[in-house]
Amino acid sequence: MDPHIAKPRFSAKDWGIQPFRFEGMRPFCGEGLLSTDGSKWEHSRSLFKPSFHRNNIADLTAFENLVEKFLANIPLDGSTVDLDHQISSLFVDSATQFIIGKPLGLLTGDEPTDVPVTGEAFLKAFQLSLRGCGIRMFLGPFRSLVPKSATVEHWKIVHKFVDFFVGKALQHTEEKVPQEHRSLLNGLIGQTNDKIELRNQTIQGLMAAQDTTALLVGNTMLLLSRNPNIWTRLRAEVASAGPTPLTLEDTKKYKLLRNVLHESLRLYPVFPVLARDAVADTILPTGGGPQGKKPIFAPAGTRIVGDFWTLHRNESIYGPHPEQFNPDRWSSIQPGQWQFLAFGGGMRACLGQHKALAEASCCLIRMAQTIGRIESRDEREWAGELQLVARNVNGCKIAMFPA
């Protein structure tokens, strides 16, 4: 992907997602941040943005409590474990706590007792709903061929679950919620009391938050298990953190940790491809002429698919051996804004990128302090399955030993 094309495609209002996403997603989650363009998208972003203000993500206490439970549940006896499941449970609990104000309790089995469906049932229905939306978007005008058993039945469960929390939050609108306990849903209710809009925005918030950081941490642990020398260096670097509660600034001060996360995102971007449709006649700066160096006209309806997987393996940007995991390359390279697109770019850049990096850093710091040694127990290549995000179908099979 040419960075010169990435900039106008992701920063201009002439390009959008609604033409190919909205009808596929509409029955499940309506209008929102992930399904619309123009004024409707701007409205949704304005609803979400306050929840991602620094003041709302700076306190890592609640997340650290979840990490402590996560670490208590992983075996440190050298047995082979697919860590993806535990990591997923951690970040599902974290996402639901941030968005609806209550974790599902997947880490401990301590699920809320007053909800209309269990956390496991909701999570299963939610994941199948995402798959159904993906199929509907892929089929386009033939989306009606998707059987209701693959969509509507799961949507009903998710709607019932989310509607319960929306109703509960609306009943307590007069109560002053302390800042550290405010959920994204609390923030949305401060701006609208439309139940359907609250449901749609909450679901889209869960869609954006549920898998992204979990995939980053899982991919990173897989890479570190195959590069034990980097794990040893990382443990030495974060030893100074000690047991005291971590702050947002603490998560930013470890250079190797930051480089490890950037290298993981470079090799395995959570969104390896992203499409945009021209919503109006427009012009791309390159792609025309015999050498592809001239501007080219793109009529409304033109679709361009950005391949970040390939962009992140550009040797002229990232140096020699771009297929190799080498966090130290980040000490000598400085990719431009449109050359490293792990969190997208332009006006649709991920609102939660600072929160995601802070939580991934916090999780890895505590893991490095607890786990002395890790070993890879699966030498198969990373094998991506692309839904709304890309995951490794082989999981993260490793063995861990105590510090």
C-alpha positions in Angstrom: 0.0 0.0 0.0 1.4 3.4 -1.0 1.5 5.8 2.0 0.8 8.6 -0.4 -2.6 7.0 -1.1 -3.2 6.1 2.5 -3.2 9.8 3.6 -6.0 11.1 1.4 -8.0 7.9 1.8 -8.0 7.9 5.6 -8.0 11.7 6.2 -10.5 12.9 3.6 -14.3 12.9 3.9 -14.5 11.7 0.3 -13.9 8.2 1.5 -16.1 6.2 3.9 -17.3 2.8 5.2 -21.1 3.2 5.2 -21.7 1.9 1.6 -20.4 -1.6 2.4 -20.9 -1.8 6.2 -24.2 -0.2 7.2 -26.7 -2.6 5.7 -24.8 -5.6 6.9 -24.6 -4.3 10.4 -27.8 -2.2 10.7 -30.2 -4.9 12.2 -27.6 -5.8 14.8 -26.2 -2.4 15.9 -27.8 0.3 13.8 -26.1 3.7 13.2 -22.8 4.3 15.0 -19.1 4.8 15.0 -18.3 1.7 13.0 -21.1 1.7 10.5 -21.7 5.3 9.3 -20.1 8.3 7.6 -20.7 12.0 7.6 -22.8 13.8 10.2 -24.0 10.5 11.7 -20.5 9.3 12.2 -19.4 12.7 13.6 -22.3 12.5 16.1 -21.3 9.1 17.2 -17.7 10.1 17.6 -18.7 13.1 19.7 -20.6 10.7 22.0 -17.6 8.4 22.5 -14.8 10.9 22.7 -15.3 12.1 26.3 -15.0 8.5 27.6 -11.5 8.3 26.2 -10.3 11.5 27.7 -7.1 11.1 29.6 -8.9 11.6 32.9 -11.1 8.6 32.2 -8.3 6.1 31.3 -5.5 7.3 33.6 -6.7 5.2 36.6 -5.5 1.6 36.0 -6.7 0.3 39.4 -9.7 -1.7 38.2 -7.7 -3.2 35.3 -4.9 -4.2 37.6 -7.4 -6.0 39.8 -8.5 -8.0 36.8 -4.8 -8.7 35.8 -4.2 -10.0 39.4 -7.1 -12.5 38.9 -5.8 -13.4 35.5 -2.3 -14.2 36.8 -3.8 -16.3 39.6 -5.5 -18.5 37.1 -2.6 -19.3 34.7 -0.4 -22.4 35.4 3.3 -21.8 36.1 4.2 -25.5 36.2 5.6 -25.9 32.7 2.5 -27.4 31.3 1.3 -26.5 27.8 -1.5 -24.0 27.8 -3.3 -22.0 25.1 -3.0 -18.6 26.7 -5.4 -17.0 24.2 -8.5 -18.2 26.2 -7.3 -16.6 29.5 -6.2 -13.4 27.8 -9.6 -13.2 26.0 -11.4 -13.6 29.3 -9.3 -10.8 30.9 -10.0 -8.3 28.2 -13.7 -9.2 27.8 -14.1 -8.5 31.5 -12.1 -5.3 31.1 -14.1 -4.2 28.1 -17.5 -4.8 29.7 -16.3 -3.1 32.9 -15.3 0.0 30.9 -18.3 0.0 28.6 -21.3 -1.1 30.8 -19.8 -0.7 34.2 -19.6 -4.4 35.2 -17.3 -7.2 34.2 -18.8 -10.4 33.0 -16.9 -12.4 35.6 -15.3 -14.8 33.1 -12.0 -14.8 34.9 -13.4 -16.0 38.2 -16.8 -17.4 37.3 -18.3 -14.8 39.6 -20.9 -13.6 37.1 -23.6 -11.0 37.9 -26.7 -12.9 39.2 -29.3 -10.4 38.1 -28.6 -10.4 34.3 -31.1 -11.9 31.9 -28.5 -14.2 30.3 -25.2 -15.5 31.5 -21.9 -13.9 30.6 -20.8 -17.0 28.6 -24.1 -17.1 26.7 -23.8 -13.4 25.9 -20.2 -13.7 24.8 -21.0 -16.7 22.5 -24.0 -14.8 21.0 -21.9 -11.7 20.6 -19.1 -13.5 18.7 -21.6 -15.3 16.5 -23.3 -12.0 15.8 -20.0 -10.5 14.6 -19.5 -13.4 12.3 -23.0 -13.0 11.0 -22.4 -9.3 10.3 -19.2 -10.2 8.5 -21.0 -12.6 6.3 -23.7 -10.1 5.5 -21.2 -7.5 4.6 -19.3 -9.9 2.3 -22.5 -11.0 0.5 -23.6 -7.4 -0.1 -26.9 -7.3 -2.0 -27.3 -11.1 -1.4 -27.2 -10.7 2.4 -30.8 -11.9 2.7 -29.5 -15.4 1.9 -27.9 -15.6 5.4 -30.1 -17.9 7.5 -31.7 -16.3 10.6 -30.2 -19.0 12.7 -26.8 -17.4 12.0 -27.9 -13.8 12.8 -31.3 -13.0 14.3 -31.2 -15.6 17.1 -27.9 -14.4 18.3 -28.8 -10.7 17.9 -31.8 -11.2 20.2 -29.6 -12.5 23.0 -27.2 -9.6 22.7 -30.0 -7.0 22.5 -31.6 -8.5 25.6 -28.3 -8.4 27.6 -27.4 -4.8 26.5 -31.0 -3.5 27.0 -30.9 -4.7 30.6 -27.8 -2.6 31.4 -29.1 0.4 29.4 -32.4 0.3 31.4 -30.5 -0.1 34.7 -28.3 2.8 33.9 -31.2 5.0 32.9 -32.9 4.3 36.2 -29.9 5.8 38.1 -29.3 8.9 35.9 -29.9 11.2 38.9 -27.2 9.5 40.9 -23.7 11.0 40.7 -21.3 8.3 39.7 -17.7 8.9 40.8 -15.3 9.6 37.9 -13.3 6.4 38.5 -16.4 4.3 38.3 -18.0 5.9 35.2 -18.6 3.6 32.3 -18.8 4.5 28.7 -22.6 3.9 29.0 -22.8 6.4 31.8 -21.1 8.9 29.6 -23.5 8.2 26.7 -26.5 8.6 28.9 -25.2 12.1 29.8 -25.7 13.0 26.2 -28.8 11.0 25.1 -31.6 9.0 26.6 -32.8 7.2 23.5 -32.7 3.5 24.4 -32.2 2.2 20.9 -29.3 4.7 20.2 -27.8 3.7 23.6 -28.0 0.1 22.7 -26.5 0.6 19.3 -23.6 2.7 20.5 -22.9 0.3 23.4 -22.8 -2.7 21.1 -20.5 -0.8 18.7 -18.3 0.1 21.6 -18.1 -3.5 22.6 -17.3 -4.5 19.0 -14.3 -2.1 19.0 -13.0 -3.0 22.4 -13.6 -6.7 22.9 -10.8 -8.4 20.8 -8.3 -5.7 19.9 -6.1 -5.5 23.0 -6.5 -9.2 23.7 -5.1 -10.0 20.2 -2.2 -7.6 20.7 -1.2 -9.3 24.0 -1.7 -12.8 22.7 0.4 -12.1 19.6 3.1 -10.5 21.7 3.4 -13.4 24.1 3.6 -15.8 21.2 6.5 -13.8 19.7 8.2 -13.5 23.1 7.9 -17.2 23.7 9.9 -17.8 20.5 12.5 -15.1 21.4 13.4 -15.9 25.1 16.3 -13.5 25.0 13.9 -10.6 24.5 11.7 -11.9 27.4 14.8 -12.0 29.7 15.6 -8.4 28.7 12.0 -7.3 29.2 11.9 -8.8 32.7 15.0 -6.9 33.6 13.7 -3.6 32.3 10.3 -3.7 34.2 11.8 -5.1 37.4 12.0 -1.5 38.7 8.2 -1.2 38.5 7.9 -3.1 41.7 4.5 -4.1 43.2 3.2 -0.5 43.6 0.1 0.4 41.5 1.0 1.4 37.9 0.1 4.8 36.5 -0.6 5.7 32.9 2.9 7.4 32.8 4.5 4.2 34.2 3.3 2.3 31.2 5.0 4.7 28.8 8.5 4.8 30.3 9.9 1.4 29.4 11.6 1.7 26.0 12.0 -2.0 25.2 8.4 -2.7 26.2 7.2 0.0 23.9 9.3 -1.4 21.1 8.1 -4.9 21.7 4.4 -3.8 21.4 5.1 -1.7 18.2 7.0 -4.7 16.6 4.1 -7.0 17.5 1.6 -4.6 15.9 3.8 -4.2 12.9 4.0 -7.9 12.2 0.5 -8.8 13.2 -1.8 -5.7 12.9 -5.2 -6.4 14.4 -6.7 -4.8 11.3 -4.4 -6.0 8.5 -6.7 -4.8 5.8 -9.2 -1.9 5.8 -11.4 -0.9 2.9 -12.8 2.6 2.0 -15.4 3.5 -0.7 -15.3 6.9 -2.5 -18.6 8.6 -1.4 -18.1 11.3 -4.0 -16.0 11.8 -7.1 -12.4 12.4 -6.0 -8.8 12.2 -7.1 -6.0 10.1 -5.7 -2.5 11.7 -5.9 -0.8 8.6 -7.4 -1.8 5.6 -9.4 -2.3 7.1 -12.8 -0.1 7.3 -15.9 2.3 4.7 -17.4 4.4 4.6 -14.2 1.6 5.0 -11.7 3.0 8.3 -10.5 0.3 10.6 -11.8 -3.0 11.6 -10.1 -5.9 9.3 -11.0 -9.7 10.0 -11.0 -11.7 7.9 -8.6 -15.5 8.1 -9.3 -18.0 7.7 -6.4 -18.3 4.0 -5.5 -14.6 3.2 -6.1 -13.4 0.8 -3.5 -9.8 0.7 -2.3 -8.5 -1.9 0.2 -5.5 -0.8 2.3 -3.1 -3.7 2.9 -1.3 -2.8 6.2 0.2 -6.3 6.4 2.3 -5.6 3.3 2.9 -1.9 4.2 4.4 -3.0 7.6 6.8 -5.3 5.8 8.2 -2.6 3.5 12.0 -2.9 3.8 12.6 0.7 2.7 10.7 1.8 5.8 11.4 -0.9 8.4 14.9 -2.0 7.4 16.3 -5.4 6.6 14.6 -8.7 7.3 11.1 -7.1 7.9 9.6 -10.6 8.4 11.6 -11.1 11.6 10.6 -10.1 15.1 13.2 -7.5 16.1 12.0 -4.9 18.6 15.4 -3.2 18.5 14.7 -2.0 14.9 12.5 0.7 16.5 15.5 2.3 18.1 16.7 3.3 14.6 13.6 3.8 12.6 10.8 6.5 12.7 8.0 5.5 10.4 5.8 8.4 9.3 2.1 8.7 10.3 1.0 7.0 7.1 3.6 4.3 7.2 2.7 2.6 10.5 -1.1 2.2 10.7 -1.7 -0.2 13.6 -4.4 2.1 14.8 -5.5 3.5 11.5 -5.0 7.1 10.7 -6.8 10.4 10.0 -10.2 11.3 11.3 -11.1 7.6 11.9 -7.9 6.8 13.9 -8.8 4.6 16.9 -10.1 6.6 19.8 -8.9 3.9 22.2 -5.3 3.5 21.1 -3.8 5.1 24.2 -6.1 3.0 26.5 -5.2 -0.2 24.5 -1.4 0.4 24.8 -1.7 1.3 28.5 -3.5 -1.9 29.3 -1.3 -4.1 27.1 1.7 -2.5 28.8 0.3 -3.0 32.3 -0.6 -6.6 31.5 2.9 -7.4 30.1 4.7 -5.7 33.0 2.8 -7.8 35.6 3.3 -11.0 33.6 7.0 -10.3 33.3 7.3 -9.8 37.0 5.4 -13.1 37.7 6.6 -15.4 35.0 10.3 -16.2 35.0 10.6 -18.2 31.8 8.3 -18.9 28.8 8.7 -21.5 26.1 6.9 -21.9 22.8 5.0 -25.2 22.5 3.8 -24.7 18.9 6.2 -23.9 16.1 3.5 -23.5 13.4 3.5 -20.2 11.5 1.0 -17.5 12.6 -2.2 -18.3 10.6 -4.6 -15.5 10.3 -8.4 -15.8 10.2 -9.9 -12.5 9.1 -13.3 -11.5 10.5 -13.7 -7.9 11.7 -10.2 -8.4 13.1 -7.4 -10.9 12.3 -6.7 -13.7 14.9 -4.2 -16.5 14.9 -6.2 -19.7 14.5 -3.3 -21.7 16.1 -3.7 -19.7 19.3 -0.9 -19.0 21.8 0.4 -22.4 23.0 3.2 -21.8 25.5 4.6 -23.1 28.8 5.3 -20.8 31.7 7.6 -21.1 34.8 7.6 -19.0 38.0 10.0 -16.2 38.6 
